Amino acid sequence: MIELQQLNKIELGARIRSSRENMHLSQETLAGYLCITPKFLREIENGNKGLSLKNFTLLMQILNVSSDYLLLGHTSEHTAQQQRRLVCEIRYFVESPASI
């Protein structure tokens, strides 16, 4: 069965920082795109502050990353493996005779 993962704001912030650096963006530039202060972006990257849904969506577009990656650290391969496992579990329950 699929397990619920807890959001870790420190890891989220680290993935935002890493993605920003991979795009060769300064904190000042990215903060400007998000219409927030560089100080607030530092707080996000340090895991002390959160993002609005609007800014989170914009951030994904700017950094060209998925929500799965930013929130949980899942790469596209990891997500594909989870989807295949979920399909197998669903098939098992659909194809298994109901025990009443």
C-alpha positions as CSV (number, residue, x, y, z in Angstrom):
1,M,0.0,0.0,0.0
2,I,1.1,3.6,-0.6
3,E,2.3,5.4,2.5
4,L,1.7,9.0,3.3
5,Q,4.9,10.9,3.5
6,Q,5.3,13.9,5.8
7,L,6.4,17.2,4.3
8,N,9.9,18.2,5.5
9,K,10.3,22.0,5.1
10,I,14.1,21.8,5.5
11,E,14.4,19.3,2.7
12,L,12.0,21.2,0.6
13,G,14.0,24.4,1.1
14,A,17.2,22.5,0.2
15,R,15.7,21.2,-3.0
16,I,14.6,24.7,-3.9
17,R,18.1,26.0,-3.3
18,S,19.7,23.2,-5.3
19,S,17.3,23.7,-8.2
20,R,17.8,27.5,-8.1
21,E,21.6,27.0,-8.2
22,N,21.3,24.5,-11.0
23,M,19.5,27.1,-13.0
24,H,22.3,29.6,-12.2
25,L,19.8,32.0,-10.5
26,S,20.7,34.2,-7.6
27,Q,18.4,34.5,-4.6
28,E,17.8,38.1,-5.6
29,T,16.7,37.1,-9.1
30,L,14.4,34.3,-8.1
31,A,12.9,36.4,-5.3
32,G,12.2,39.1,-7.9
33,Y,10.4,36.6,-10.1
34,L,8.3,35.5,-7.2
35,C,7.7,39.1,-6.0
36,I,9.1,38.3,-2.5
37,T,12.2,39.6,-0.8
38,P,15.5,37.8,-0.9
39,K,15.3,37.5,2.9
40,F,12.0,35.7,2.6
41,L,13.4,33.4,0.0
42,R,16.4,32.6,2.3
43,E,13.9,31.7,5.0
44,I,12.1,29.4,2.6
45,E,15.4,27.8,1.5
46,N,16.3,27.3,5.2
47,G,13.0,25.6,5.9
48,N,11.7,28.4,8.2
49,K,8.9,29.8,5.9
50,G,6.5,28.3,3.4
51,L,5.2,29.3,0.0
52,S,1.8,30.3,-1.2
53,L,0.3,27.9,-3.7
54,K,0.6,30.6,-6.4
55,N,4.3,31.0,-5.7
56,F,4.8,27.3,-5.4
57,T,3.3,26.8,-8.9
58,L,5.4,29.7,-10.3
59,L,8.5,28.3,-8.7
60,M,8.0,24.9,-10.3
61,Q,7.7,26.6,-13.7
62,I,10.7,28.8,-13.2
63,L,12.9,26.0,-11.9
64,N,11.4,23.4,-14.4
65,V,10.9,20.8,-11.6
66,S,7.9,18.8,-10.5
67,S,5.9,19.2,-7.4
68,D,6.8,15.6,-6.5
69,Y,10.4,16.5,-6.6
70,L,10.2,19.7,-4.6
71,L,7.8,18.3,-2.0
72,L,9.0,14.8,-1.6
73,G,12.3,14.5,-3.5
74,H,10.9,12.1,-6.0
75,T,12.5,12.0,-9.4
76,S,10.5,11.1,-12.5
77,E,11.9,7.5,-12.3
78,H,10.9,7.2,-8.7
79,T,7.4,8.5,-9.5
80,A,7.1,6.0,-12.5
81,Q,8.0,3.1,-10.1
82,Q,5.4,4.2,-7.7
83,Q,2.8,4.4,-10.4
84,R,3.6,0.9,-11.6
85,R,3.4,-0.4,-8.1
86,L,0.0,1.3,-7.6
87,V,-1.3,-0.2,-10.9
88,C,-0.2,-3.7,-9.7
89,E,-2.0,-3.2,-6.3
90,I,-5.2,-2.0,-8.0
91,R,-5.1,-5.0,-10.4
92,Y,-4.6,-7.3,-7.5
93,F,-7.7,-6.0,-5.7
94,V,-9.8,-5.8,-8.9
95,E,-8.9,-9.3,-10.0
96,S,-9.0,-11.0,-6.6
97,P,-12.3,-12.6,-5.7
98,A,-14.1,-10.7,-3.0
99,S,-14.0,-12.4,0.4
100,I,-17.2,-11.8,2.2
